[in-house]
Amino acid sequence: MTEQEQHAWTVAVSAAAAQGGGTLTDAPDVRPLVIQIGGQRRTFRTHFTAGREGNLALDDDFTSGHHARFQAAHGQWYLEDLDSTNGTFLNGRRIHQPQLLKKRDKIRIGHTDIIVVSA
């Protein structure tokens, strides 16, 4: 992630965290994010990107190289679209700013469906 991208992310998540009355903190002790894609479950303990070239590699022609970012901040997990062509959807709605993730959320990246098992 470039310094400019990190700054933009920090500003966006800070704003989201402020809505909850808290401050932004990358929480190393945050609960792991567990997601399910098809029959496979994956566990993440630190931020990652999803896409054709992301840490969560998706074999999907409708995803960008780095399509979406998952980041732990303020003790919770957030999802952000990285200006992808086809968008990132959370529970059927296209997202335009970082969104808080919770158990049973449905994420769509390209034609790939992801379920949040635990956040």
N, C-alpha and C positions, 0 to 999 in steps of 0.2 A: 504494500500500500504506500503510495507516495505521501509526502508530508502534507500536500494540499488536500488529498483525499482524507487523510486522518483528521485534519483540522475540520473539514466539512462534516465528517462523521461525528466528531466530538461535539460540535455545535448542535447538530440535529438531535443527538441522543441527550445532550444536556437539556435541550428544550423539552423533550419528552419526559425526562426525569423530573424536571422542575414542575411539570403538571401534577406530579404525584407528591410535590412538596419536599423532594429530596435533592441530593447533589449527585453528580456523576462520579461513579467510582468503578473502575474495572475490578471486579470482585474475583480474586483467584479462588475463593472458597464458594463461589456460586455453584448451585446444583448443576450437574452435567445436563446437557441437552440430549435427549434421546429422540430420534426420529425413525420413522419407518417408511421405506420406499419399496412397494410391492411386499414381498415376504421377508425382506432384509431389514434388520434394525441396526442403526449406527449410533454411537455415543460420542459426543464432543465435549471437551472440557475447556476449550479456548476458541476464540473467534475463528471463522473460516468463511471461504467463499464457495458458492455452488455455481456450476456451469461446466462447459466443455473442458475448460482448463483449470477449474477450481480445485480446492482441497476435497470437496465433494464432487467428484467427476461425474457428470451426467452425459450419457450417450444419447443425446437428443438434439437433432438438427435445429430445433426451434429455441435453443438456449444460446446465449452469448458465451464468450470465453469465460468471463467472470460476470455472471448474471446477477447474483444476489449475495448479500453479506449477512451472516449470522454473527451477532456480537453480544457478549455478556457485558452489561453495564448496569450500575445502580442495583446490583444483586439480582438482575433479571435478564432474560434473553430477548433480543430484538432482532427483527428482520428488516433489511433494507434492499430495495431494488437499486442496482448499479447502472441506471440509465440504459437498461436493456431495450432492445427493439420490440420484443413481444410482451414485455411487462412481467411483473411478479404479482401473483394473486394470493390473498389471504382470505380464506372462507368465502371465496367467490367474488371478492372485490379487489380491483387493481389498487396497489399501494403506490403512494407518491412520496412518502416520508417514512422514517423508521417506525415499525409497529411492534408493540409488545406481544410476545408469544405466550400462549398458555396451552395446557394439556388439551388434546383433541382438536387443535387448530388444523385446518387443511390448507396446505400451501401448494400452489401450482406454479411451476417454473417450466416454461415451454409446454411440452406435453407430459411432463413428469409430475405425478402427484406425490406429495410428502405429507405424512401425518405426524404431528407432534405427540409423542408418547409421554414425555415428561420434560418439563422446562423449569 
